[in-house]
Amino acid sequence: MSEHEKLEEQIEAREKKYGYKRGSNANLTKPKEYQNIPDSQFADAVGFNYPVDKAHIRGALSYWGQIKNRKAYSDPKARAYITEKIVKSALSKGIAVQWQPDDPDYQKLPESVKVRMKGYMPKKSMLEDWQSFRAYQEFAYKAQGKRILVTP
């Protein structure tokens, strides 16, 4: 078996491990400048792209923020995985991440991540809106010394 075939097997194993297909920009081996970074510190651990350690997270966030760079990933699972890993890593390091409402990859983020992003406004259900209105109404009536009507 040739060296290239061995490397192909390794990248296929990483695809199975992380659950997404490599992008067209995938590296078969870890780039020399990232040799000291553990595999777990790459947003794209399949292709060794977008390191999210403290020294590289801002670059990964900026680079991934450009739609043209995401085009290397035809697999939507890959884009979702990488987006989530970059955003979570940035937030955990105290870096503010701006919510992008028109970005389909940001829309797929879990709610627990979205609520931590700058500019994100969670949608309230009708029940929450009604409960908020009712609480306000009760407060206003009590402040004016009026009785609150009880409805069945």
C-alpha positions, -999 to +999 in steps of 0.1 A: +000+000+000+014+034-010+018+063+014-010+082-004-034+053+000-025+052+038-033+089+041-066+084+022-075+057+047-067+080+076-088+108+063-117+084+056-114+072+092-116+108+104-147+114+082-164+084+099-153+096+134-166+132+130-196+124+108-190+146+078-172+145+044-140+164+038-140+197+020-121+202-013-095+221+008-087+192+031-052+185+041-041+148+041-017+156+069-015+182+095+002+214+082+036+220+096+026+253+114-001+234+132+019+203+143+017+213+180-021+217+179-041+186+190-067+173+165-095+183+189-085+219+185-095+220+148-130+231+138-124+209+107-107+180+122-111+159+091-091+182+069-070+199+096-084+234+089-095+262+111-076+257+144-096+270+173-069+272+200-064+306+217-038+318+192-059+310+161-096+314+170-099+349+157-085+340+124-107+309+121-138+330+130-129+357+104-119+332+076-150+310+082-172+341+082-165+346+045-190+326+025-165+319-003-144+299+022-173+276+031-179+267-006-152+240-002-177+220+019-205+206-002-216+185+028-241+206+049-232+184+080-196+196+076-206+233+075-229+229+105-202+210+125-175+236+117-197+266+123-207+253+157-172+244+167-158+278+157-186+298+174-186+278+206-148+281+208-149+318+203-176+323+229-158+301+254-127+323+250-147+355+256-149+366+220-182+382+210-197+366+179-223+386+160-255+368+151-260+365+113-298+360+108-295+355+071-267+329+073-281+294+070-252+279+089-259+302+118-296+294+117-287+257+123-268+264+155-284+251+187-305+276+206-281+273+236-254+287+214-275+313+196-286+330+228-250+337+237-244+355+204-244+393+201-276+406+185-296+373+187-332+378+199-349+345+207-384+341+194-411+339+221-440+316+219-475+330+220-478+316+255-447+334+267-460+367+251-494+362+268-479+354+301-457+385+299-487+407+290-507+392+318-479+398+343-476+434+331-513+439+333-515+426+369-486+449+379-503+479+363-536+472+379-521+467+414-500+499+410-532+518+403-550+502+433-575+484+410-589+449+413-577+423+389-604+406+370-602+368+372-614+350+341-624+313+342 
